[in-house]
């Protein structure tokens, strides 16, 4: 019973409230974990998470550099930048993606799915969706308030004169990269360097500059001034387009150059394009043929061969060359022919009438290595280094690759190729008294570090100044009385040379595709302008004398008019017509004959009947008769061919201007000794003299002698000048 009266055992509080304490322990442990985590987040990782949170509200927006201007030599802007809008999106910030996609689709004419696909890329915070949006079109989105749409002002390239100088300027892509022309060649300088600005998005989703981050400004591109004269460029393009259309040619090239410096004043190509909208332009339109197209130059090469021959002392202007009566077979199976049948020609006459046989024989007098050296020194087979992209070097084989007749063919422009800029540079070398200048088109650059001016660069001396004077005199004869008469301008001394060459098409010499070219410079005694005109595949006449020379003349006359240097008589004088046409085009000795080959005839229009008879008699022509009732004062208005070697003069009364004695430029007699008789007559007449002739060919004596004082007070009418000539 003891147990019945025993006191009860007190309960163990731990056992009674065990679950409570366990719960408290778990809660305390969890509290400690949370506290530790909060401590880590709030204290230990505060900086990292703050930066990450801030980055979600910040974005780096690029600041585009302003592309540099392109100007002509007189500071006229050719390429600048037009203010436009640019739109981008921040996919994470867009509030209503379907609605925004629909609005953009309607504005920019692209499907809404295109924009929805862009919006799905949330890995990027700045995606450009439209560039170069005109401001009037951009205003259509002014009512859109979605914070995910970003508007920025931008600029695009604008070419002020449309297609003018398109192949020089080139064009740039939508993102500001130069793709052609100067835009490509000088892209790094023009583009500058982009900057950036860190922006922060506020609570409403709008961007504002973050002042805690530095703003890196853009460095605008350099302004580039070209050697191009936009007025001369306009003249060259207009004349070339008209000439190409008239000749029904596939393409045309015109280059205007300053021989003494190498500056390119104009460079034109037809067909051309508008760099403001080049997306539909074909490859043919985009090609800058002046530097990217090599062709067989034909007879224009003869000026370089003449320079080499004179420099080497193997021939003089008065030396005679047997021209084989038009056909020469130097080796069995090879035939070289001229456009007309000649017996013997002086070196001067050979260049005037562009005798292939004569120049093939002249090449035989030159050592092949010396021959090759001169062509190489004139720049053939090598880059000119002009500051435009895409230049090709042409083809000039080494002597080891020549066969027995290669040198002969090269003497009249085959078995080698050259670019228009190479030939223009070579002719400029002759015009510049033998000093070759590097052609260039960038005159200066203006950038943040100042102005850098391009200085003219002499490459080498090719031939002596004396050789150049001799060759220039020969080239003047080509324009005065040879194949280049259609390039003449009354009162302006022009030196030049024509060339008509057959093209190689599908491995065969084509009878339908020719290259017609004329390169000349003026004034001949101190050349300021060189103009080279080349037509590819003209179909309405293909001789350079008829299709290229008139374009040269048109460009030259307009340049002189622009500079107020055009002689008054040039404005009223009728346009000359070709007196000598290239009747045969020789390809590897195989000629293509003109249907009606004409013998060359010197220009005698404007002279008296006596003067004309004397000159044409020296060529073997017989004057059959003239129109009736003529007097000694009548002048030759036209020359009619009567078949064979017979011609007839059509005489006309001199007009009032011709009847009035010209005013002498000075009281001293000028020097005509050594000139071709036909040129001396024209110059003497222009000086105000009446001319009496004895003999023909080259002037060997004159009376009064050069420098003699003229007693004008005792002279009735125009003073008389007697010229004595002989064939040498």
FENKANOR-V85184 format. One record per pair of residues at least 6 apart in sequence whose ideal C-beta (glycine too) atoms are under 7 Angstrom apart, sorted by the first residue. I is the first residue (numbers start at 1). J is the second residue. D is the distance in Angstrom with one decimal. If there is no record, write none. Layout:
i-><I:I>
j-><J:J>
d-><D:D>
//
This chain:
i-><41:57:57:58:58:58:58:59:59:59:59:60:60:61:61:61:61:62:62:63:63:63:63:63:63:64:64:64:65:65:65:65:65:65:65:65:66:66:66:66:66:67:67:67:67:67:67:67:68:68:68:68:68:68:68:68:69:69:69:69:70:70:70:70:70:70:71:71:71:71:71:72:72:72:72:72:73:73:73:73:73:73:74:76:77:78:78:78:78:78:78:79:79:79:80:80:81:81:81:81:82:82:82:83:83:83:84:84:84:84:84:84:84:85:85:85:85:85:85:86:86:86:86:86:86:87:87:87:87:87:87:88:88:88:88:88:89:89:89:89:89:89:89:90:90:90:90:91:91:91:91:91:92:92:93:93:93:93:94:94:94:94:95:95:95:96:97:97:100:100:100:101:101:101:101:102:103:104:104:105:105:105:107:107:108:115:118:118:121:131:131:132:132:132:147:147:147:150:157:158:159:159:159:161:162:162:163:163:163:164:164:164:164:165:165:165:166:166:166:166:167:167:167:167:167:168:168:168:168:168:169:169:169:169:170:170:170:170:170:170:170:170:171:171:171:171:171:172:172:172:173:176:177:178:178:178:180:181:182:183:184:185:185:185:186:186:189:189:189:189:189:190:190:190:191:192:192:192:192:193:193:194:195:195:195:196:197:197:198:198:199:199:199:199:200:200:201:202:219:222:222:222:223:224:224:225:225:226:226:226:227:227:227:227:227:227:228:228:228:228:229:229:231:232:232:232:232:233:233:235:235:235:235:236:236:236:236:236:237:239:239:239:240:240:240:240:240:241:243:243:243:243:244:244:244:246:247:247:247:247:247:248:248:248:249:249:249:249:250:250:251:251:251:251:252:252:252:252:253:253:253:253:253:254:254:254:254:254:255:255:255:255:255:255:255:256:256:256:256:256:257:257:257:257:257:257:257:258:258:259:259:259:259:259:259:260:261:261:262:262:262:262:262:263:264:264:267:269:269:269:271:271:272:273:273:273:287:288:288:289:290:290:291:291:291:291:291:291:292:292:292:293:294:294:294:294:294:294:295:295:296:296:296:296:296:297:297:297:297:297:297:298:298:298:298:298:299:299:299:299:299:299:299:300:300:300:300:300:300:301:301:302:302:302:302:302:303:303:303:303:303:304:304:304:304:305:305:305:305:306:306:306:307:307:307:307:308:308:308:309:309:309:309:310:310:310:311:311:311:312:312:314:314:315:315:315:316:317:317:317:317:317:318:318:318:319:319:320:320:320:321:321:321:321:321:321:322:323:323:323:323:323:323:323:323:324:325:325:325:326:326:326:326:326:327:327:328:328:329:330:330:330:331:331:334:334:335:335:336:336:336:336:336:336:337:337:337:337:338:338:338:338:339:339:339:339:340:340:340:340:340:342:345:345:346:348:348:348:350:350:351:351:352:352:352:352:353:353:353:353:354:354:354:356:356:359:359:360:360:360:362:363:363:363:363:368:368:368:369:371:372:372:375:376:376:377:377:378:378:378:379:379:379:379:380:380:380:380:380:381:381:381:381:382:383:383:384:384:384:384:384:384:385:386:386:386:386:387:387:387:388:392:394:394:394:394:395:395:396:406:409:409:410:412:413:413:414:414:420:420:421:423:423:424:424:424:425:425:427:427:427:427:428:428:429:429:429:430:430:430:431:431:431:433:433:434:434:434:434:434:434:434:435:435:436:436:436:437:437:437:437:438:438:440:442:443:444:444:444:444:445:445:472:472:475:475:475:476:476:476:476:477:477:478:478:478:479:479:479:479:479:479:479:480:480:480:481:481:481:481:482:483:483:483:483:484:484:484:484:484:484:484:485:485:485:485:486:486:486:486:486:486:486:486:487:487:487:487:487:487:487:488:488:489:489:489:489:490:490:490:490:491:491:491:491:492:492:492:492:492:493:493:493:493:494:494:494:495:495:495:496:496:496:497:498:498:498:498:498:499:499:500:500:500:500:500:500:500:501:501:501:502:502:502:502:502:502:503:503:503:503:505:509:511:513:514:514:514:514:515:515:516:516:516:516:516:516:516:517:517:517:517:518:518:518:518:518:519:520:520:521:521:521:522:522:529:531:531:531:533:533:533:535:535:538:541:543:543:544:545:545:545:545:546:546:549:557:557:560:579:579:579:580:581:581:583:583:583:583:584:584:584:584:585:585:601:601:601:602:602:602:602:603:604:604:604:604:604:605:605:605:605:606:606:607:607:607:608:609:609:609:609:609:609:611:611:611:612:612:613:614:614:615:615:615:616:616:617:618:618:618:620:621:621:622:622:623:623:623:624:624:624:624:625:626:626:626:627:627:630:633:634:634:634:635:635:635:635:636:636:637:637:637:638:639:639:640:640:640:641:642:661:661:661:662:662:663:664:664:664:664:665:667:667:667:668:668:668:668:669:669:669:669:669:669:670:670:671:672:672:672:672:672:672:673:673:673:673:673:674:674:675:675:676:677:677:677:677:677:677:677:680:680:681:684:684:685:688:689:689:689:689:690:690:691:691:692:692:693:694:694:695:695:695:696:696:697:697:697:697:698:698:699:699:700:700:700:701:702:702:702:702:703:704:710>
j-><49:200:201:198:199:200:210:90:125:126:199:196:198:126:196:197:199:194:196:194:195:196:197:217:218:154:194:218:191:192:193:194:218:219:220:221:81:155:192:220:221:81:157:176:190:191:192:221:189:190:192:220:221:222:223:224:77:79:80:223:78:79:169:182:224:226:77:78:223:225:226:78:226:228:229:230:225:226:227:228:229:443:229:230:160:159:160:161:165:169:230:157:159:169:158:160:155:156:157:158:155:156:158:135:153:155:132:133:134:135:154:155:156:133:135:138:151:153:154:128:130:131:133:152:154:129:130:133:149:150:151:126:127:128:129:150:118:119:127:129:148:149:150:125:126:148:150:119:121:122:127:148:122:125:147:148:201:205:100:119:146:148:146:147:148:146:116:119:146:148:149:112:115:116:119:112:144:115:129:111:112:115:140:141:130:129:127:129:127:154:174:154:156:174:204:205:206:207:172:276:169:275:276:230:274:276:272:273:274:230:233:234:237:228:230:233:272:273:274:275:181:267:269:272:288:181:182:228:267:441:181:182:183:275:178:179:180:181:182:183:184:275:179:180:183:275:278:178:179:183:179:191:187:184:187:190:286:388:224:190:389:387:388:389:224:442:221:222:224:445:447:221:222:224:221:218:219:220:221:218:219:218:216:217:218:216:209:215:210:213:207:208:209:210:208:210:207:208:448:445:446:447:446:442:445:443:444:441:442:443:263:264:265:440:441:443:264:265:266:441:265:266:562:256:265:266:559:266:268:555:558:559:562:254:256:266:268:555:268:551:554:555:252:254:268:270:551:270:252:547:550:551:252:270:535:540:535:538:540:541:547:538:539:540:535:536:537:538:536:537:270:271:289:536:270:534:535:536:269:289:290:420:534:266:268:533:551:555:264:267:290:420:421:424:532:265:266:529:531:555:263:264:265:424:428:439:530:265:528:428:431:432:521:527:530:432:437:456:437:438:439:440:456:440:439:441:290:288:289:290:284:285:285:281:285:286:293:388:390:420:420:421:386:388:390:391:419:421:390:391:392:419:392:394:395:417:418:419:417:515:413:414:416:417:501:413:418:423:499:501:517:413:499:500:501:515:354:412:413:497:498:499:500:413:423:497:499:517:519:412:413:351:354:359:412:497:427:430:471:475:497:374:375:378:426:359:362:363:411:351:471:474:430:463:467:471:366:371:374:315:362:365:366:467:470:471:463:464:467:366:370:365:366:347:362:365:347:346:347:348:470:474:346:698:728:346:347:344:345:346:344:345:347:350:358:361:344:338:342:343:344:345:355:357:358:357:341:342:343:337:338:340:341:342:335:337:336:357:335:336:405:408:404:405:405:589:589:590:356:357:360:408:586:589:356:584:586:591:355:356:357:584:582:583:584:597:353:583:597:599:600:355:355:358:728:474:477:676:358:359:474:478:477:478:481:482:482:483:580:600:483:498:582:412:586:411:412:408:411:412:411:371:407:408:411:399:402:407:399:407:398:399:396:382:396:460:462:426:429:462:422:425:426:436:394:396:416:418:422:393:394:395:396:393:391:393:391:421:422:425:438:439:438:421:439:440:441:440:441:442:441:419:417:418:419:422:416:417:416:415:415:588:416:586:499:501:587:588:532:534:439:519:532:519:530:532:436:439:519:521:530:532:437:530:435:436:462:468:471:472:521:527:530:465:468:461:462:463:464:465:467:468:458:461:459:460:462:456:457:458:459:457:459:454:454:454:451:452:453:454:451:452:495:524:495:496:497:493:495:524:679:676:679:484:496:497:485:487:488:494:495:496:520:678:679:682:602:603:676:678:580:498:545:580:582:496:497:498:518:520:545:549:576:578:579:603:545:546:549:550:553:576:577:578:494:496:518:520:549:552:553:494:576:553:556:557:570:567:569:570:573:567:569:570:686:522:523:560:567:570:522:523:524:525:520:522:524:520:521:524:518:519:520:519:518:544:545:548:549:517:544:514:516:542:543:544:582:585:514:515:585:509:510:514:585:587:592:510:513:514:515:513:587:592:537:537:538:542:585:534:536:535:538:542:543:544:547:548:533:534:544:548:533:544:548:549:552:532:531:552:527:529:530:529:556:559:552:555:556:548:551:552:547:548:547:547:581:582:582:578:580:581:582:578:581:578:566:570:566:600:601:603:600:594:598:593:594:597:598:591:592:593:594:591:592:616:621:639:615:616:619:678:678:612:615:616:636:639:636:637:638:639:635:636:635:636:681:635:626:630:634:636:649:651:681:691:693:636:649:623:693:696:677:678:696:623:647:696:696:697:727:645:645:647:645:646:647:648:649:642:646:647:648:648:648:649:651:650:651:651:654:651:652:653:651:652:654:658:649:651:650:651:652:650:647:649:647:648:650:647:648:688:717:718:688:718:688:687:688:710:712:687:709:710:712:707:708:709:710:704:705:706:707:708:710:687:706:706:680:683:684:699:702:723:699:700:701:702:706:698:699:698:699:698:693:696:697:698:699:723:725:699:723:691:691:721:691:718:718:719:720:721:718:720:721:723:720:722:723:722:724:724:725:726:725:727:725:726:727:728:725:728:723:725:724:725:726:724:721:722:723:724:722:710:719>
d-><6.7:5.4:4.9:5.8:6.8:5.1:5.8:6.7:4.6:5.8:5.5:5.2:5.6:6.5:6.5:5.3:5.2:5.5:5.2:6.3:4.0:5.8:5.7:6.7:4.6:6.3:5.7:6.3:6.5:3.4:5.7:5.2:4.0:5.9:5.3:6.1:6.0:6.4:6.8:4.2:6.7:5.8:6.6:5.8:5.4:6.1:7.0:4.9:6.8:4.4:6.9:6.8:3.3:4.7:4.7:6.1:5.8:6.6:5.3:4.5:4.9:3.9:6.1:6.1:5.3:6.6:5.5:6.2:6.7:4.8:6.9:5.8:5.8:5.1:6.1:4.3:6.6:6.5:5.6:6.4:5.5:5.9:6.9:5.3:5.6:6.8:6.0:6.6:6.3:6.0:6.6:6.2:5.3:5.6:5.5:6.7:3.8:6.8:6.5:6.5:6.2:5.4:4.1:6.7:6.5:5.8:4.8:5.7:6.1:6.7:5.3:6.3:5.0:4.3:6.1:3.5:6.5:6.4:6.4:6.6:6.9:5.3:6.9:4.7:3.9:5.4:4.4:6.6:6.8:6.8:6.1:5.5:5.9:4.7:6.2:4.3:6.7:6.8:5.4:5.8:5.4:5.9:6.5:5.0:6.4:5.0:6.4:4.9:5.9:4.8:6.9:6.8:5.3:6.4:4.9:4.1:6.6:5.5:5.8:5.9:6.0:3.1:5.4:6.5:6.7:6.3:6.5:4.7:5.1:6.8:6.4:4.3:4.0:4.9:6.7:5.3:5.9:5.0:6.7:6.0:4.2:6.4:5.5:6.1:5.6:6.9:5.7:6.4:6.8:6.6:5.1:7.0:4.2:6.0:6.8:2.5:6.2:7.0:4.8:6.8:6.3:4.7:5.2:6.8:5.1:6.5:5.0:6.2:4.7:6.6:6.0:6.3:6.5:5.9:7.0:5.1:5.0:5.4:6.9:5.2:6.2:6.7:4.8:6.7:4.1:5.6:6.3:6.1:5.4:6.5:5.0:5.7:6.4:6.0:6.4:6.6:3.4:2.1:5.8:4.0:5.5:6.8:5.8:5.6:5.9:3.9:5.1:5.1:6.3:4.8:5.5:6.1:6.5:4.1:3.5:6.5:6.7:6.6:6.6:6.7:5.0:5.8:5.8:4.9:5.7:6.8:6.4:4.4:6.8:6.0:7.0:4.4:6.5:6.5:5.2:6.5:4.9:4.7:3.7:6.7:4.3:5.4:4.2:4.7:3.9:5.3:6.1:5.0:4.7:3.7:4.2:6.5:6.1:6.2:5.9:4.2:5.7:6.1:6.5:4.8:6.1:3.7:4.4:6.0:5.5:4.7:4.8:5.6:6.2:5.9:4.0:5.4:6.5:6.6:5.4:4.9:6.7:6.6:6.4:6.7:4.9:6.7:5.8:5.6:4.9:4.6:5.9:4.3:6.8:5.8:4.4:6.2:6.9:4.6:5.7:4.1:4.5:5.4:4.5:5.2:4.1:4.8:4.8:4.5:5.0:5.4:6.2:5.4:6.4:6.8:6.7:3.8:4.1:4.6:6.6:6.7:5.7:3.8:5.1:6.2:4.2:6.4:4.3:4.2:4.4:6.2:5.9:4.0:5.2:4.0:6.2:6.7:6.1:4.2:4.3:6.9:5.1:7.0:5.8:5.2:5.1:4.9:4.5:6.9:4.5:5.2:7.0:6.6:6.9:5.5:5.9:6.0:6.6:4.7:4.5:4.4:3.9:6.3:5.4:6.9:6.9:5.8:6.5:5.5:5.6:6.7:4.4:6.2:7.0:4.0:3.8:4.6:6.1:4.9:5.0:5.5:6.0:4.1:3.5:5.2:4.7:5.7:5.7:6.7:5.9:4.7:5.5:6.1:5.4:6.4:6.4:4.8:6.5:3.9:4.5:6.2:7.0:6.7:6.4:6.9:4.7:5.4:6.2:5.7:6.2:4.4:5.8:5.1:4.8:7.0:5.7:6.5:5.5:4.2:6.5:3.9:6.2:5.2:5.9:5.1:5.9:5.3:6.9:5.7:4.9:4.6:5.3:5.7:5.7:6.5:6.9:3.9:3.7:5.7:3.0:6.6:4.7:5.8:5.7:6.8:6.3:4.0:6.9:6.7:6.1:5.2:3.6:5.5:5.8:6.8:4.1:6.2:6.7:5.3:6.5:6.4:6.5:6.3:6.5:6.4:5.0:6.8:6.5:5.1:5.8:5.7:6.4:6.5:5.1:6.0:5.3:6.4:6.0:5.0:5.8:5.1:6.2:6.6:3.8:4.8:5.2:6.7:6.4:4.7:5.2:6.1:4.4:6.4:4.5:6.1:6.4:4.0:6.3:5.2:6.0:6.7:6.6:6.7:5.1:4.6:6.5:6.2:5.7:6.5:3.5:6.7:5.2:4.7:6.8:5.5:6.8:5.6:6.7:5.8:4.5:5.7:5.4:6.3:3.7:6.5:6.4:5.1:5.6:5.1:5.7:5.4:4.8:6.9:6.2:5.9:4.9:6.4:3.8:6.6:6.4:5.0:4.9:4.7:5.3:6.6:6.5:6.4:5.9:6.4:5.5:4.6:4.6:6.9:5.7:5.6:5.3:6.7:6.1:4.9:6.9:5.5:5.9:4.3:5.1:5.6:5.3:6.6:5.3:3.5:4.1:6.2:6.9:6.3:6.2:5.3:6.1:6.4:5.8:5.7:6.7:5.5:5.7:6.5:3.6:6.7:4.9:6.0:5.0:5.4:6.1:3.3:6.0:6.8:5.9:5.0:5.2:6.7:6.6:4.4:5.1:4.3:5.3:3.9:5.2:6.6:6.6:6.4:4.8:5.5:3.8:4.6:6.7:5.7:5.8:5.8:6.7:5.2:6.0:6.9:6.6:6.4:4.6:4.2:6.3:5.8:5.2:5.4:5.5:6.7:6.1:4.7:6.3:5.3:6.1:6.2:5.7:6.5:2.9:5.7:5.5:5.2:6.8:5.5:6.0:5.3:6.8:5.3:5.5:5.8:4.7:6.5:6.5:5.6:5.4:5.0:6.3:6.2:4.6:4.6:5.6:6.0:6.0:4.4:5.2:5.3:4.6:6.2:5.4:6.5:6.2:5.8:6.5:6.6:6.1:5.4:6.1:6.3:6.4:6.4:6.3:4.3:6.8:5.3:4.8:6.8:6.1:7.0:6.6:5.1:6.8:4.3:5.3:5.2:5.8:6.7:4.5:3.9:5.9:4.0:4.8:5.4:5.5:4.4:5.6:5.6:6.6:5.0:5.6:5.5:4.5:5.4:5.6:5.8:6.7:5.9:6.8:4.3:5.4:5.7:5.7:5.8:5.7:6.3:4.5:6.4:7.0:4.7:4.8:5.6:3.6:5.9:6.0:6.2:4.8:5.3:6.7:5.2:6.4:4.6:6.2:5.6:6.6:5.5:5.6:4.8:6.6:5.3:6.7:6.2:4.9:6.9:4.4:5.4:6.9:4.8:5.9:4.5:5.1:4.8:6.6:5.0:6.6:5.3:6.4:6.9:6.9:5.8:5.3:5.9:4.8:5.7:5.7:6.7:3.7:5.6:6.8:5.4:6.3:4.6:6.1:5.8:6.2:5.9:4.1:4.8:5.0:6.6:4.8:6.2:6.1:5.9:5.0:6.5:4.6:4.5:3.9:3.1:5.0:5.3:7.0:5.5:6.3:7.0:6.5:6.6:6.4:5.1:4.0:6.4:5.3:4.5:6.3:6.0:5.9:4.4:6.0:6.0:2.5:6.4:5.0:3.9:5.5:6.9:6.7:4.7:5.7:5.9:5.2:6.6:5.1:4.9:4.6:5.6:6.5:4.8:6.8:4.9:6.4:5.7:5.0:4.9:6.6:5.3:4.1:6.3:6.1:5.5:4.4:5.9:4.6:6.7:6.8:4.2:6.8:6.5:5.8:4.7:5.7:5.7:6.3:4.1:5.1:4.8:6.6:4.3:5.6:5.6:5.4:5.1:4.0:4.9:5.1:4.2:6.2:5.9:4.1:6.4:4.2:6.1:6.4:6.0:5.3:5.4:6.0:4.7:4.7:5.0:5.5:5.7:4.9:5.3:5.0:4.9:7.0:3.9:6.7:5.3:6.6:5.3:6.7:7.0:6.3:6.5:3.9:6.7:5.5:5.5:3.9:7.0:6.5:6.6:3.8:3.6:6.7:4.4:6.6:5.3:6.7:6.9:5.0:7.0:6.9:6.5:5.6:6.8:6.5:5.2:6.9:3.9:5.6:6.4:5.3:6.4:5.2:6.4:6.6:7.0:5.8:6.8:6.6:5.6:6.2:6.1:6.3:6.9:6.5:6.5:5.9:6.2:5.9:6.4:5.7:4.8:6.1:5.1:4.6:6.0:6.4:5.8:6.1:6.5:6.6:6.9:3.0:6.1:6.9:5.7:5.4:5.3:5.7:5.1:5.9:7.0:6.0:5.5:4.9:6.8:5.0:5.7:6.7:4.6:5.3:5.9:5.7:4.5:6.2:4.0:6.3:6.1:6.8:6.1:5.4:6.8:5.1:6.2:5.1:6.5:3.9:4.1:5.5:6.3:6.5:4.6:6.4:5.7:5.6:6.3:5.3:4.2:3.2:6.7:5.9:6.2:4.5:6.9:6.9:5.9:6.1:5.1:6.3:5.4:6.8:6.1:6.8:4.4:6.6:5.8:6.4:4.7:6.2:6.0:6.5:3.4:4.0:6.7:6.3:5.0:5.4:6.4:5.4:6.7:6.8:6.0:6.6:6.6:6.6:7.0:5.2:6.0:7.0:5.5:6.1:6.7:5.9:6.6:4.5:4.9:5.7:5.3:5.0:5.2:6.3:5.6:6.1:5.8:6.8:4.1:4.7:4.8:5.5:6.3:6.1:4.7:5.6:6.9:4.8:5.6:4.0:4.9:5.2:6.7:4.9:5.4:3.9:6.3:5.8:5.7:5.2:5.1:5.8:6.2:5.6:4.2:6.5:6.6:5.4:6.9:4.5:6.8:5.7>
//
